[in-house]
Amino acid sequence: MIPSDLVKYKESGKKIIALTAWDSISGSLTEGAGADIVLVGDSLAMVALGFKTTLPVTLDNMIDHTNAVCRGFQKTIENQPLVICDMPFLSYHCGQDMAVEHAGRIIKETPAKGVKLEGAEPEIQAVISRLIRMGIPVMGHLGVTPQSYLNQGLRKQGESNLSKEKIKKESLLLQDLGCFSLVLEHIPDLLAKEIRDDLKIPVIGIGAGNLCDGQVRVTADLIGLSEKQPPFCKPVFEGRKIFVDKLKEWVKAERIN
């Protein structure tokens, strides 16, 4: 699959499922689960590296973890999920030339077939346009953008009329620039539906209701491994508690033996 194939999902009404992965084990699990997209998200800063935010993760981190994820795939290349890699904080904020160099490294040095960038400020628009013209597929990301949390926080976006109109306008701009899909994070359900209906490219939601063309989740949140769950992701089971309890049982038994 290549990124532009996702439009066929939207046109046919087939729901797009995206899961994050951060190493070979999580890559194998997400592939085995049947995800259409495996996103190597900068959330690995918290999930795998122990940081409190996404900001410290580096481009080298993203490249190393993307390769690890792909080494976990078991299927033939043509049957593997579409791999998209987040561009981390400051890898695309310091000019178009640097952004092309950094995104180019991801495409050249990993099996990823596209990159994801947050925001739609004029500088980011220029970067997105340049990347696409250079042959690098781009997934957009609006709503809550964690790399901007120092200014924006992590509070729900699109609740005021001003915020709503801003997200709608930027969604159309990102489509016009050539993004192959758009992630909408933590915005009202009806706003997400309105944007989905307005766009020809797929709209993938995370905390944006069930009316998008697809859903993406941080796998660690979904299986209950995260210490702090986001408000829009109820775990399918309490993975952290289950694993800790079972390991405690093993430790206790080994001490007795």
N, C-alpha and C positions, 0 to 999 in steps of 0.2 A: 504494500500500500504506500502511496505517496500522499502528501498532505492534501492536494487538490481533490483526491478521491472522496474526501469527507462530504463534499457538496452532494454527492450521490446519496449519502445517508439522509441528508436533510430533505432532498427532493422525494425520496421514497418513504419518508416518515420513520426510518429506522433509527432508534435511539442510539446515540453514541455514548459508549462507556469508557471513561478514562480513570486510571488509577496511578498513584505515584509509586515510585520504587527508588531505592537508594543503594542497593548492593545486589550481589548475585542471587541471594536467597529471595529477597523481595521481588527481584525481576522474574525469577522462576514462578513465584506464587501468583503474580499479576498476570503473567502469560497463561498459566494454568487455569486461572479464573475466567479467562476469555475476554480480557480487556481489549478494546479496539485500539486505544492509545495508552502507552506507558509514558507518563511524564516524569522525567528526572527533575523534580522541583527543588528550588533552593530551600524548601522546608527541610531538606536533609541537614541543614545547619543545626536544627533542633533535634530531628529524629536520629541522626547518626553521629553528629559531631559534638553534641552537648551544649550548643550555644542557646541563648535565650531568644534570639531573633534571627532573621535571615541575613542581616547585614554583614556579618563577618565572613560568610562563605566566599571562596575565591573561584576564579575561573578554572584554575588547576584542579580544585576540589570537584567542580562540576564535570570536568572532562574525565577525571579518574573514576568518579562514581557512575557516570554514564557508561563507560566501558565495562565496569563491574556488573551493572545491571544487565547489559547485553550478553555478557558471558554466562548469565544465568538462564538465558532462553534455551529451550530444548527443541523447538520446532524448526523446520526448514526456513530459510530466510524469507521466502515468499509468504509464509504463513505466520510470521512473527508479528507482534503488534507494531504500530507506528510509534517510533520513539521521538519524543520532543524534549529538548533540554532548555531549562530556564537559563537566561543570561543573568548572572548575579549583579548585585549592586555595584555601581561604578564601572561595569564592563562595557556599558553602552551610553553612559552619560557624559563622556568627555570628548565628544566629537565624532563625526561620521567615520573618519579614517580608522580610528581606534576601534570603533564598534564593528566595522567590517573585518578588521584583523581578528578581533576576539570571536565574533560569530563564525568567521571562516575557520578558525582553529577547531571549534566544536564540530563543524561539518566535516573537516578534513581528518580529524584525529579520533572521531567516534562514529558509530553507526547511526547517530541521530539524523533525522531527515528534516528537521526544522528547529527553530528556537522560539522561545516565548519572552516577550518584553512587557513590562508594566507601564501603563499610562498612555497619554496622548497629548502631552504638552507639545508646543511647536518644535522644540528641539528633538523630542522623541519621534514626532511625525517625520522629520527630516531623516532621522536614522532609519526608521522603518522603510521609508521610500528607497533609500540608498541600498539597504540590505536586499530588498526584493529585486531591485534592478540588477544587483550583483548575483542573483540566482539563489539567494538564501530564503527559504520559506519562513514566514513570520506568523506566529499566533499572538493576537492581542490579548490584553488583560485590563479590565476596567472594574470600577466599583471599589471595594477595598483592595488597595495595592500595598501589601506588607512592606515593601522596600521603602515606602513613604510614611511609615507609621509614626516617625518622630513629628511630622507635621499633621498627619491625618488621623493618627490613632488607628485602632482596629474596629471602630464603631461602624455600624451599618450605614451605607451610603444610599443616595437616591430617595431620601424621605422628604426633603423639601422640594418645592417646585424648581428652585434654582439648580439644585444638585441633580434632580431628575432630568431637566432639559440639557444639562451639561453632559451627562452620560449618554443620552440619546444622540446628541450632536456628535460626540466623540466616537460613538459606535459606527455611525455612518462614515465618518472621516477615515476610520481604520479600514473599513471595507473598501472605500474608494482608493486608499493607498495600496491595496492588494493583499491585506492579511487573509489567510486561508480559513481562519476561524477566530472566534472571540470567546474568552473566558469572562464571565460576569460573576464577581464574588460579593456575597453578602449584600444584596440589594433586594427591594420588594419584589414579590412574585409577579405582580401584574406589570411592573416596569420591565422585568425580564421578558415576559411574554410579548409585550409591545415591541421591544427591540428585536426579539426573535422573528416576529411577523414582518418587521420592516426590512430585515437584512436577508440577502441571498446566501450569505455564508453561514455555516453552522454556529449557533450560540450554545456554549457549554457552561452550565451553571455550577457554582459551589456556594451553597447557602443562598440560592436565588430561586427556590421553588422547583416544582416538578414540571414546569411548562416550557423548559428550554429544549433545544434539540438534543442535548446530552447532559451528562453529569460527570464531574470529576471530584474525586475525594483523595485526601491524604490517607494512604492505606493504614498507616500507624494509628490514625484516629478511628478509622472504620473498624479495625479489629481490637480496639481498646488498649493499645499499647501506650498511648500518650498520657502523661501525668495530668495534663489539663486539656479537656476536650473543648473544641469550638462549639458555640451554641447551636450550630446548624448541622452537627454531625453526631448522631446518636450511635454509639458502637453496636455492632451486631452481636458481640459478646465481650465479656470483661477479660480480654486477653491478658492484660498485665497481672491481674489478680490470680487468674488460673495458673499462669506460668510460675509466678512467685510461690504460690501455695504448693505446687507440685515439686518445685525445686527444694522448698523447705522440707517436704516429706522425704525427699531423697537424701538431703543433708542429714536429717535426723536419723534416718535408717543407717547411713554410713557411719555416723558417730557410734551407734550402738554396736555395729559389726566390727 
